[in-house]
C-alpha cells in the first residue's frame, strides 16, 4: 500500500489526505465519511511527505523537487 507522511488538512468543509505518491483524496466528513474526489500530482511512491498548506484560497503542496499551488485565479 501507499503511505501518507503528511497530516490531513481541513479546507472549505472537506478533509484533504495527501499520500506519498501524490494522490490526494477529498473526504466529506460526517458520521459516514465519504471520498468525494481524487486528484493526482506527478511523482513516484515517496515524492510527497510534507503536509499541504492553505493560504488565501490556495493549497500549496511540496514534493521533493517542486512546489505546487492549486487554486482559482484572482
Secondary structure, DSSP 8 states (H G I E B T S, - for coil): -----S--EEETTEEEEE-TTSEEEEEE-STT-EEEEEEE-S--TTSB-S--EEETTEEEEEBSS-EEEES---
